[in-house]
């Protein structure tokens, strides 16, 4: 999303500097002013020393770039005394992930994470989330007042996707190590499904499905374009970018019945409850008419989630935050 937003803002005349953290990217976009720091992220094991160092690096970068607005997609650097208005987007967090996937309270070992994130979020001028479902979960998971929060859906450039002649196979994509993606559910039903099932994503163990590994964007778009059915078995999905990619490629969507996917795709997808994936997949494979109907509905719905729409809403959010920041500064003076 960072790349999509940065390019969209640049196309509208905004000067954008991107700073990222985590593992070294394989390559950085050539058409974006981009800086990277290889520090741990706040949800990783014992990250705090590296995060403190990364915070000083970020301070120096901000002093040099002098941005009018800051937009953070991390949850740990908000309370460093920034002078510019700050928009923080919460794409996910450990407590909401834990409640949906583990279905139990977050262990005490995460107490420092909670403390750091609360301070960071409290410092933001505006909070955004990619779905109302995630915002609702945040209300339940954090002792914060989210009256300064708004929903801005993720968006993609439809030009990056296309529809080809649909072939008789099922496709899914996700991180094999992430319990939230629940890819074991697809693997468990694969032997009883008439069509082959292909899985793209970071490497997993041996599987009943056909594993493709990590694909380059152009390769991934080709698989989406040819797939008749896309399946998401997620237990927790704050938005679901893979679902949107599949919809923009004209796939029939078969989705786990969770709030965020219902929010975005109700009326344009077939939903299933736990234990019903086998029967739902078999139904879609048998019914060409149903597949065609869902493919058309998904493609039509995907037009609501474009890069252009996302960028326009974030520009409005930046302008609102700058106005509120100026008002508060004037009152404080």
Secondary structure, 3 states (H helix, E strand, C coil): CHHHHHHHHHHCCCCCEEEEECCCCCCCCCCCEEEEECCCCCCCCCCHHHHHHHHHHHHHHHHHHCCCEEEECCCCCCCCCCCCEEEEEECCCHHHHHHHHCCCCCCHHHHHHHHHHHHHHHCCCEEEECCHHHHHHHHHHCCCCHHHEEECCCCECHHHCCCCCCEEEEEEECCCCCHHHCCHHHHHHHHHCCCEEEEECCCCCCCCCEEEECCCHHHHHHHHHHEEEEEECCCCCCCCHHHHHHHHCCCEEEEECCHHHHHHHCCCCEEECCCCHHHHHHHHHHCHHHHHHHHHHHHHHHCCCEHHHHHHHHHHHHHHHHHHHHHHHHHHC
